[in-house]
Amino acid sequence: PEEVEDASEPTKRDRSHLENTLKLNEEKPADDVSGVLQRLRKIYHSSIKPLEHSYRYNELRQHEITDGEITSKPMVLFLGPWSVGKSSMINYLLGLDNTPYQLYTGAEPTTSEFTVIMHGPKLKTIEGIVMAADSARSFSPLEKFGQNFLEKLIGIEVPHKLLERVTFVDTPGIIENRKQQERGYPFNDVCQWFIDRADLIFVVFDPTKLDVGLELEMLFRQLKGRESQIRIILNKADSLATQELMRVYGALFWSLAPLINVTEPPRVYVSSFWPHDYHPETHRDLFLKEEISLLEDLNQVIENRMENKIAFIRQHAIRVRIHALLVDRYLQTYKDKMTFFSDGELVFRDIVEDPDRFFIFKSILAKTNVSKFDLPNREAYKDFFGINPITSFKLLSQQCSYMGGCFLEKIEKAITRELPDLLGSIGLGKKPNVLSCDVTGCGETPKNRYRKP
């Protein structure tokens, strides 16, 4: 009778490559990053936040950085159409199948919530309202999307080695014929919130759902600028014969090409991410290599956690600085144009309607080392000044104090000296051998490991 039972139960795949690549069995001391995080928080609070606050940057970008976000683990976001295997993939990576922890999966759309899978001492489900109320977590800003959304947010704590180093976020599948209003909350805005904070974004497809509709197009528009974090996954690849798989692979590229405008296309991984053995007569070796490659990618993000965090804060500081310079320039132009008899509102409306006539953006490029690609959208400032009257701001030259110094100087020091120094200190502390000649070739450019020889 046992043999009959085995025949009906699909054979499970060996998981040793998962444990080896993700180093789950290594009893290594956790990197002591608390000191670096303390310094990073100090730089943010003393050198970046005052300027951000003074020029209300949060109202332009809707992105406020909390302490929870500075100290949070890397986040991996799973996006894609419904029923392509996103939840199954998370179950597989964490070995949750046939355990009380497993995420629901099925042929129909099953995940209707944003599910955050994180580490905890024991299995526990946390309501979205509780997650948003806890300021120590990095999810408190989600409150702004309203109660309807918080009811669709759920946290699951699982005692798993991988989750000590990374957090997974499973999203509701994209259903092309459903309008955003039917979800009862701003789905795209919520996706954007997670995209802005994700260290790695897996966009999952399966061979039967390659049609790109409006909702998917919208999603790729939101991923603009995050191309380096995106990995495309063609899942369930062992369900196709080789020739058909090649056709599907070509079709996937064909439908994604107009959506991703970059010279180097994102990496596409072709495999079947679930615990059952690959279908016989398929390219088992290829699928396994692809899977290991993806796991290495994931491991890289975990290992570079601190570097990515510092780079993220530095990029944020650069944006805050540009915003402050622009507001200062608008204000200076306004003061120059005002006379005793002018109507302030009319004068300022002229400037906001046509900033190019007053060389506002051009003067920033001419006087500071700002790239034109980093300048925000002119239209955004019409909305920004619609809520924040120009007279409520001070000039940068007036944002100085005897004890505290000048806001602009402090943020520039953080961007050019403090954050790069912090980055250098962890690079040396963590991997002293990275600077050896066999890795860098002593002055030669590092080798591109993705390029075929």
Beta strands, then each sheet from edge to edge (+ up, - down):
strand 1: 75-79
strand 2: 114-119
strand 3: 124-127
strand 4: 153-158
strand 5: 167-170
strand 6: 200-205
strand 7: 230-234
strand 8: 267-270
strand 9: 400-401
strand 10: 405-406
sheet 1: 3+ 4- 2- 5+ 1+ 6+ 7+ 8+
sheet 2: 9+ 10-
end
